Amino acid sequence: EIVLTQSPGTLSLSPGERATLSCRASQSVSSSNLAWYQQKPGQAPRLLIYGASSRATGIPDRFRGSGSGTDFTLTISRLEPEDFAVYYCQQYGSSMWTFGQGTKVEIK
Amino acid sequence: EVQLVESGGGLVQPGGSLRLSCAASGFTLSAYDMNWVRQAPGKGLEWISYTLSISSFINHADSVKGRFTVSRDTAKNSLCLQMNSLRAEDTAVYYCARVRPSGYMDVWGKGTTVTVSS
């Protein structure tokens, strides 16, 4: 099973700042099979990025995914108030899925 | 509008059973692979079950293998998760999600809460 480790656990930033979230895999992951989700309290996860770098429908361009192999990054260029949430990376392979433990982006 | 709505959650005793449903609207559920994902209170996301659209292939996480199973009801455009031998650690919000070919989940329901407690 591929384990995804996200860092940091919590990111304390102010609106307008840049957020950089990391997702590291225990073994190489196909970029096609790496996604990022945003989850706010009491809500279902929302797809942000798929294929490591493609934005889902309706996702603003301040969200950018990058990376390959075992190291992937989600960057939010300028945090808006609605961006404070928990972010999860996810990989897929062999009819199994794993998620990272999440990074909470909180208001400083 | 493309939408998934889960139902069937509730309070059940350890060792009991529960059947969750996931109703789709705005698309034909049988044409898509589908996942069930759960989230224990205050915890992260955990994938638990997968069903392939074009066959009866199903896969489960080890944590639920042998206890949970998935089925489809084409007439009702819905998906079911039958949960048996429930344990306290199965307490969670259960989401169904539509799966795209590269494995990402683009449509999620709002979830239904399952509490396993005596």
HADDOCK unambig.tbl for C-alpha pairs under 7 A between the chains (distance, minus, plus):
assign (segid A and resid 32 and name CA) (segid B and resid 102 and name CA) 6.05 0.50 0.50
assign (segid A and resid 33 and name CA) (segid B and resid 102 and name CA) 5.30 0.50 0.50
assign (segid A and resid 33 and name CA) (segid B and resid 103 and name CA) 5.91 0.50 0.50
assign (segid A and resid 35 and name CA) (segid B and resid 104 and name CA) 6.07 0.50 0.50
assign (segid A and resid 43 and name CA) (segid B and resid 110 and name CA) 6.55 0.50 0.50
assign (segid A and resid 44 and name CA) (segid B and resid 108 and name CA) 6.59 0.50 0.50
assign (segid A and resid 44 and name CA) (segid B and resid 109 and name CA) 6.79 0.50 0.50
assign (segid A and resid 44 and name CA) (segid B and resid 110 and name CA) 5.30 0.50 0.50
assign (segid A and resid 44 and name CA) (segid B and resid 111 and name CA) 6.89 0.50 0.50
assign (segid A and resid 47 and name CA) (segid B and resid 105 and name CA) 6.80 0.50 0.50
assign (segid A and resid 47 and name CA) (segid B and resid 106 and name CA) 5.72 0.50 0.50
assign (segid A and resid 50 and name CA) (segid B and resid 104 and name CA) 6.28 0.50 0.50
assign (segid A and resid 92 and name CA) (segid B and resid 103 and name CA) 5.40 0.50 0.50
assign (segid A and resid 95 and name CA) (segid B and resid 59 and name CA) 6.73 0.50 0.50
assign (segid A and resid 97 and name CA) (segid B and resid 47 and name CA) 5.97 0.50 0.50
assign (segid A and resid 98 and name CA) (segid B and resid 47 and name CA) 6.54 0.50 0.50
assign (segid A and resid 99 and name CA) (segid B and resid 45 and name CA) 6.35 0.50 0.50
assign (segid A and resid 99 and name CA) (segid B and resid 46 and name CA) 6.73 0.50 0.50
assign (segid A and resid 101 and name CA) (segid B and resid 44 and name CA) 5.55 0.50 0.50
assign (segid A and resid 102 and name CA) (segid B and resid 44 and name CA) 6.57 0.50 0.50
